[in-house]
Amino acid sequence: MEMEEEEAHHLSHEQLAEGKCEGQSLSELVCEPTELDGQNGLLEEGKKEFVAPAVGMEFESYDDAYNYYNCYAKEVGFRVRVKNSWFKRNSREKYGAVLCCSSQGFKRIKDVNRLRKETRTGCPAMIRMRVVDSKRWRVLEVMLEHNHLLGGKIYKSIKKMGSGTKRKMQSSSDAEVQTVKLYRALVIDAGGNGNSNSNAREVRNFSEHPNQLNLKKGDSQAIYNYLCRMQLTNPNFFYLMDFSDEGRLRNAFWVDSRCRASCGYFGDVIYIDNTCLSNRYETPLAALVGINHHGQTVLLGCGLLASETLESYAWLFKAWLTCVSGQWPQTIITDRCKALQSAIAEVFPKSNHRFSLSHIMKKVPEKLGGLRNYDAIRKTFVKAVYETLKVIEFEAAWGFMIQHFGVTEHEWLRGLYEDRAQWAPVYLKETFFAGMSSARPGESLSPFFDKYVHKQTPLKEFLDKYELALQKKHKEETLADIESRNSSPTLRTRCSFELQLSKLYTREIFKRFQFEVEEMYSCFSTTQLHVDGPIIIFLVKERVLAEGNRREIRDYEVLYNRTAGEVRCICSCFNFCGYLCRHALCVLNFNGVEEIPSKYILSRWKKDYKRLYVPDQGSNNVDVVDRIQWFNQLYRSALQVVEEGAISLDHYKVSLQAFEESLKRVHDIEEKQEQHTL
């Protein structure tokens, strides 16, 4: 092992003054320009806040680490010297270093009488770092305190430079993108920045600088503290950052380990909750939300966006796509936003993009409330949306509404009609929604952080509430898991379908299906309409409760194919909700079928779903050089043991013992490798 000391003269005065930082990546953290208190006093007005070094920071290379510390030093007001460097004996490859303040140590005895003024004060400020297994440089030790004045003398000396040096500084300041490559060991860079031209009809920006996050004093430090804490304490934590050309934080995205696991289980249907963005909340939050096996909402990712534009949304979706290893959702639900629509078309062209019906219905009073016959228009509108079963019926009902009430030129209604294929239930029967369709009156999609974030909630407060919200959601899911596994639901009928799914589905999903079984008794007639070989069209009549508590009889057509084991109702309950409706169950019962066909029993609703299903590829396809893939596969496998281990005390003891034995065997391999090296 060798050790060497590099003095300040190895770098030019110009390099020291510029503190040049290079490199940009989506996996970087930068703080916004602001006036704030630095580590040792107030920075000059107009200077950029630069996050202080911390144990656990990681960098792609030694140069990146050095450039970062140099940038930080310039902002605080000191110069950097390389105190120590460590090299491998054979290859001369550097694997460790200590960077310190140029005032570290004291002048050597033989140099004391030289005329040059003494600048060393024994300053303790330094960072120690070395290469880790990921081939990145990790900060292992940090001292931030200085024992001398900072800032003033350095900036004063810069002013004394010649005009040529000043010109060089000005030209390089444009390239001085102040970034910190703050990686977790296994976070990967995204392959693009999502830039694209936007012709969005509706663009909402939330600051005077739409190309950067509208952060207040202390917000950047709050983001930095949160990400540092999570990357060091939360296994499989994932985050990406996006910056403008000026080095300002523009967008941010993160997913903790449990939410990331949920992406693998419940990423088939996602809802983009942009409530905070569209309503201009203090926290510019966008959340990606799914539905778990209990019908509860689960967080699949979180983002802070500079503005509601195609570029920001495209970046967010690409970041999420990187996190889930390119697995596209089957269905994406959003509000009616042109920027969102364009971004989804760009990033998820094969996904079904649908507009949230609950968002549209909530806007009815706002958009139509000023019309003269509002109550009558609203009732007609609701009837057209929820009660029509065929496209021709919807078109007729809509046409009657706009003609009868004279609202042909109403801009909002006209826009809705143009987009009808993306929100009206009658057009969406082939789209799977996993219960997030809001296709029935009264159903709605609530904001994920509804009780934790209001319009004036500051970002720092949100980051604290974020963890509280997730803890509450995780606790609810765990309790629902325990209840579903340890108790049997009460049966209310003698129907074999009810008994069959009571053994398979989680308690909440079974309750929803059980209601359909009970409502079979409101269906009083099942008759054949048409026969075409093995395919039979049945007509099922149902008594339904209509407005004013009066009963109506409605007809539902159900297709049944005995050969293929297929049953499809015109109400499309299976695609909207994820289980068969009362009408389809009546047809199965009419034809002597005693068990629901397996294709209509979704694994995602089963009480043991997370124990039996392993997302993504199996261990047989692991790349021999891809450490990221190794980590992800190991994490998923370990998560299955955790799920099983939480069932009972005996399960817990066996699982813990297995983990301890596995860890011991891994350590044995490390010891053998070290002995072989020696």
N, C-alpha and C positions, 0 to 999 in steps of 0.2 A: 504494500500500500504506500502511495506517495501523497505528500501534502505540499502545496505550494501557496504562496501569497502573491496576489496580483495588486500592484499599487495603482493609484488613480491615474498615473501617467500612461497606463495602457489604453486609456480612452482619451479622445481629444476633449478639449474644453467645450467645444461646440456640442459634442454628443452628451456630455454631462448636463449642459444647459437645456438641451431640447428634451431629454428624457424620453426618447423616441419609443413609441409602442407600436407594434405591428401585429397583423393577423386579425381576421374576423371569422366568426363561426356562430352558428345558431346556439351552440353550447357555451355561451359566454355571459358574463354578468357585468353590466356597466351601470353607473349611477348618473342621474340627470344633472345638468348644469344647475347650480343653485348657490346661494350664499349660505354658508353654514359654519359652525364651529369645527375647526380641525382638531387634530390630536393635541396640538400645542398652541392654540390661539385661533383667532378668526382669520380665515383665508381672505385674500384680497378680493374685492368685488369683481365679479365676472369670471372668476376661476371655477374650474369644474370639481365637483366633489368626487373623490376617488376612494373606494373602499379600502380600509386598512387590511394588511395581511393578517391571516388567521391560520391556526393549526388545522390541517385537513385540506387546504387549497391544493389543487392539482393543475399542472400545466403540461402541454404537449411536449415541450422541450426545455432545455436549460435556457436557451435564448428567450423563449416566451416568459419564463420566470424572471429572468434578469430584466427584460424590458418592462415587465409589470412593476417590479420593485423600483426601478428607475423612475417610472411615471409617478408612482406613489410618492417617492422621495421629492420629486420636483414640486408636487402640489403641497406637500407639508412644509418643504423648505430646507432640505439637506441633500448632500451628495452621497453616492453609493461607492463602496469599495468592495472588491472580492477579497475577503479575509483568508479563506481556506478553500481548497479544491481537492477532491479525492479522485484518483484514477485507478483503473484496473491495471495490474502489473503488465500483462502481456499485450493488451490491445490499446493501452493508453486512452481508453474510453472513460470519459468523466461520469461518475455515478453519485457524487455528493458535493455539496458546496455550502459555504457560509457567506452571506452577503451582509455587510454592515455599513453603518454610517461612516463617512470619511473621517469623522472626528474620533473614531474608536482608537484605543491604545494611546501610547505616548511616544514622543520622538526618541530615537535611539541616542545613547550617550554621546557617540561620536558626532552626531548631527546637531547637538544642543547649541553650539557656538556659531552655527551658520546664521547669516543675516535674515534668511527667510522667516517670516513671522510664524510662531507656533499656532497651529489650528487644532491640534489633537487635545481632547479633554478626557479621554478614557470613556467616551460615550458608550453605553451598553446596548443601544438600538441595533437589532440584527434579525435575520431570519436564517434558520438552518433547514436544508432540504436535501432530499436524495431521490434516486430513481427507485420506484416500487415495481411490483410484479407486472402492472399494467403498462410498463415502459414509460409511464409519465413521471414527472417530477412532483413530489409531494412535500409540502411544508410541514416540518416536524416540530419546530420550536420557533417562537416569536417573542421578541422584546420590542415594545413600541416606544418606551420612554427614552427621552434624550436628556442630557445634563447640560445643555447649552442652548442659546437662543436659536430660533429657527426663522427662516423665511427672509427677513429683511436684508441681510448682507448678501445673500445669494442673488436676489433679484437686483440689488444695487450693482453687483459686479457684472451682471448681464448687460446692464445699460451702458457699461463702459466699453463694450465690444465695438469693433469696427463696423462700418456700414455693410461690408460684404457678409459678415457673420449675421448681422441682423436680417438681411434679405434671405439668407439661408433658413434662419429660424422661421420667418414668416411663411416661406414656401412650404416648409415641412410641417407647419402647424395644421395645414389642411389634412395631412396624412396622419396626424397624431390622433388616431382613433383609440381612445382610452378604454381598453377592455381588459377584463380579467378572465382568463380561460379557467373557469371554476368547474372542473369536471368531477363527477363521480368516476370511480375506476372503470365502470362498465357502461357509461352513458355514451351513445354514439352521436356523431354529427348528422344533421339532416342534410339531404342532398339538394337543397334549393331554398330560396328565400321567398317563394310564392309571389314574386312580382308579376303583375299583369295589368293591362290597361282596363280601366273600369268605366262603363257607361251607365252606372247604376242610376235608377230613377230617384232613389232616396238615399242620401249620404248624410250621416250625422256625425259631426266632429265635436269633441268635448273640451278642446283647449285652443289657445291661440296658436299652438304649434301642432297641427294635426299629424305630423310625422313623428311624434314622440308622446310617451305617456305623460299625462298631466299630473305629475307627482308633486306633493307638497314637501316641505322641510321634514326630514326624518323618514320619509317613505322609502327612499332607496336603501337606507340602513336597515329598515324593517324587513324589506325583501331579502337583503343580503343575509341578515341574521336568521331568517326563517330557512332559506335554502341551505346555509351552512349547517344549521342544526339538523335539518332533515337528511342531508346527504351523509352525515356522520352517524345518525342514529336510526334511520329508517331503511331497512334492506330493500333493494330494488327500486329505490326512489329515482324518479326520472324527471328531468326538467330541461327546457331549451329556452334560449333568450334570442331576441331579434333586435338589431340596432340599425339606426339610420346611418347614412354615409358620414355624418358628423360625429358618430360614436354615441349618440343618445339612445337610451333604452326606449324601444318602440313597442314591442310586444313581449309577453312572457307566457310560458306554459309549463305546468308541472302536474305530475301524478304520483301520489304516494304508493307504497307497495301494495296495500290492500285494494285500492282503487284500480291499480294496474292489473291485479289478478282478476278483478271484476270485469275488466275489458275482455279477457279471454272467455269468461263465462257468459256475459250478458251484453256483448257488443254487437249483437245481431240487429237490434233496433235502438237507435239513439235519438235523443231529443236535445236540440241546441237551445239552452236556456240563456237568452240574451236580454233578459228583463232589465238588468242594470244598465246595459248599453243603450237600449232603445228608450228607456225612461230617464237617461242622463243622471244616473246615480253618481255619488262621489267616488265610489269604487267601480272602475270600468271593467266589470267582470263578465266573462262568458263561461258557462259551465256545460259540459257534455254529460248527459244523464241517461241512464238505462233503467231497466226494470229487472229486479232479481226474481228468484224462484218463489218468493212470498208475495210478489206483486208490489214490493216496496221500491221506491226510487233509490238508485245507487249512483254515486259520482264516478264518472269514467275519465275525468280530466277537467282542469281549470285553466283559464287564461285571463290575462290582463291585456286589453287591446287599446291601442292609441286612438282608434276611430272605428266607426262602423262602415268599413270600406271593403271592397273585394280583396285588396291586398292583405289587409289584416286578417280577414276570415280565411283566406287561402293559406296564409302562413300558419294559422291555428290548426287547420285541418291537416296540413302536411306534418306539423309537429306531432299531432295525435297519431297519424298514420305511421310515423317513425316509431313511436312508442309501442304500437301494437303489431310491429313487424309487417306492415302492409296489408293487414286483414280488413277489408272493406265491410262496413255495415250493410245489412240487407235493406234497411229502411232508415231514412233520416227525416225527422220531423222538426220544422222550424216555424217561425212566424212569417208573414208575408213581407219579405225584405229582398229587394233586387240584388243587393250586394251579397247576401247569403245565397241566393239562388244562383248567381254567377259563380261564386266560389265553389259551391257543391258540384256544379256542372263541370268545373275545371279539375277538381281534386278527386271527386267520387262519381265519375260519369256512369258507372254501372249500378249505382245505388238508386233506390226509389226515393225521390225527394217529394215529400208531402207537406202541406201547410197544416198547422195545428188548428183544428176546428174550434177548440175551446178559446183560442186567442181571437178568432173571428167573431164568435158569439159574444165575447166580452165587449167587443167594440160596437155592437149593435146600438146600444143606447147613445153612445157618443156620436156615431155616424148618422143615425136615423132619428134621434130624439127630437130634432128640430122640425121634422115633417109634420104636416097638419093632422094626418090620420095615423100617427105613430103606432098606437096600440094595435090597430087593425093590421098595419103593415108588418109589425113584429110577429104577430100570430101567423100571418100568411107565410112569412119568411121561415119561421120555425117549422111549420107544417111541411113546407117544400124540402127543407133540409133533412128532417128526421123521419118523415112518414112515407116518403116516396121510395119504392123498391126497384123501379126500373127507370132507365134514362129518359124514356119518353114521358113518364109521369113527372119527373123533375122538370123537364123542359116545359111541359104544359103548365105546371104550377108556377114556375118562374115567370113565364110569359104572361100569365094571368095577373100576377102581382104587379109587374111594372106597367102593364097597360091599364089595369083597373084603378091604380092609385096615381097614375101619371108620373112615374119616376123613371121614365125611359132614359133621361139624360143625367141621372144621378151618378156622379163620377165614381163613388165608392162601390155602388152596386154594379156598375158597368165593369169595373176592374175585377170584382169578384166573379162575375159571370165569365170573363175572359180566362180566369184562372181556375174555373170550376173543376177541371179534371185533376187538380192537385189538392182539393179540400172537401168537395161534396162526397159524402159516403157512397152515394149511388155509383160513383165513378171509380171507387177505390177497393172494390171487392176482391181484387186479385193481389192486393198489397197486404203483407203481414205486419201487424202493428204490436203484437205482444201486449195488448191491453192499453196501449197509449193512443188509441184512435179518437177517443171522446165522441164516438159515433152514436151515443145515446144521450138523451137530454139529462142535464145535471152533471155529466162527467166533465172533468177538467184536468189540465196539467198545471200544477202549482209550481212556482219557482222553487228550486231545490233549497236555497238558503232563505226562504220566505220569512222565517221567524228570527233570522240572525242578521240580516242586512236590510237597512232602510235607506232612503234617499240620501241622508246626510252621514251615513256611516263612513268614517275615515278608513283609508287603506290599512293603517296600522292596527286599528281595532278589528277590521275584518280578518286579518291574518290570525289574530287570537281566537276569534269566534269560529273561524274555519275549522280549527282543530276540535273545538267543542262540538260543532255540528256533526263532524264525521264520527266522533266518539259516540254521540247519541245514536246516529244511524247504524253504526256497527253493533252497538249494544242491542238495538231493536232487532237486527237481523239474527244475532246470536240467540236471543230469547225466543224468537220465532223458530229457529232451528231446533232448539231444545224442546219446545212445545210440540212441534210436528213429529219429532222422533219418539218422544216419551209418552204421548197420549194418543188415544184413538177417538176420532170424531163420533158424535152421536148420529146414527142413521135415522132418517125421517120417513123413509118409504121402504117398500119391499123390492124396489127396482134393482136388478142385478148390476146396472151401470153405476149406481151410487156405491154399492159395496166394492165393486172393482176399483174405482178411483180413490176410495177412502184409504186403501192400502198403499197407494202410490204417491198421491199429490200432497204437497204441503198443506197445512191446515187452512190458510187463507184462500188459496186457489181452489181447494176442494169446496169450501163454502160457496164460492161463486158458481162452481159447477153444480153443486147441490141445489142451488136455487133454480137452475135450469131443469133439473130433474123434477123438482116439486111443481114447476110451472107446466110440466107435461100434462097435468090434469086440467089445465085451462084450454088444452087443444082437444076438441070434441069430435073431430072428423078427419080421417085420413083416407083419401081415395086416389085411384089411378087416373091420371089425365092422358098420358101418352106412353106408348111402348115402342122402342126402337131396338130390337135385338135384346141384348142384356141390359140396356139402359131403360129405366122407367122413371117417368116424371110423376111425382105425387103432389096432390094438393092437400095441405094441412090447414084447417080452419082453427082460429084461436079467438077467444073472447079477451079483449084488452080493455083496460080502463082508460077512457078518453077524458077530454076536458069536461069539467062539471060533474065528475064522478059517474058519468054514464058509460055503459058498456057498449063496445063496438065489436063487430066480427070482422077480422082481417084474414085474407088468404095469403098463404106462403107456399111457393112452389119449391119442391125438394127433388133433386136429381139423385137417383140411386142406381149404382152399378154393382150387382151382386158378385159378378166375376172378378172385378178389380177391387172389390171391398171399398168402394168409394161412395160417399154420401155428401152432397153439397146443397146447402139451403140458400135461397135467394137473399136472406138477411145477412149472410156471410159472417156470422158470429165467430166462426173458427178463426178466420183471418184477423178480424178485429180484436177478439178477446183471447184466442188461444185455446178454446175448448168448444165442443159441439153445443149447438143450441137445442132448445126443447123440440123444435120442429124436426130436426134431423134425428133426434133420439126417438121421436114418435114413429118415424119411418123405419128405423132399425128395429124397433119393438114390433111394429106391424109385420115385418118380414121374418120374425122369429129369431133375430140376432140377439144373443144374450151377453156378448162382450163387445165393447167398443173396439173397432179395428186399431191395430198398433200405430198406424200412421197418424191417428188422431189423438194419440197420447204423447204429448211433447215431453221430452226429457228435461227441458228447462224448468218445468213445474214440479219435478219430482223432489221428494224430501231428501233423497240421497244424491242429488244431481252433482253437487260439488265434490262428492266423494268418489263418484264413478267416472266423471268426465274430466279428461286432461286436455286443455286447449292446445291448439297448434300441433306441431310435429312431435313425434315420439322420439325417444332417445336413440333409436336405430338410425336416424338421419342426421346425427350431430356432426357438424363440420370439425375436422381434426385440428383446425387452427383458429376457429372462431370462439374466442373466450366469452364474448357476449352471449352467444348461443348456449355455451356451457352453463353460464350463470342462470340464464332464464329457465333452462330445462331443470337444473338442480332446484331452483326456487319453486317451480311448479310442483315437482315431486315432493319437496319438503312440505309444501302447503297441504298436500293431500294427507300426509301423516299428521299434520296439525289438526285438520278437520276431523280425522278419525280419533285423534287423541283427546278431543274435547267431549267425547260422548259420555264417558264415565271415568271414575277414578282409576279403574283397572286399565282402561284404554290409555289414560294419561301416563301411568307408570311404565307401561310397555313402550309407548312412543318415546318417552324421555330416555329410557334405557337404550333404545335403538339409536337415538341421536348421539348419546354419549359414546356408544361403541363405534359408530361411524366416524366420529371426530377423532377417536383414538387411532383408528386405522389410517386416517388421513395424516395424522401427525407421525405415525410410523414411517409412511412414505417419505415425508420431509426429512426425517432423521437419516434414512438410508441414502437419500440424495446428497445430503450434507457430508456424510461419511465418504461417499463415492468421490465427491469433489476434492476432499482433503487427500 
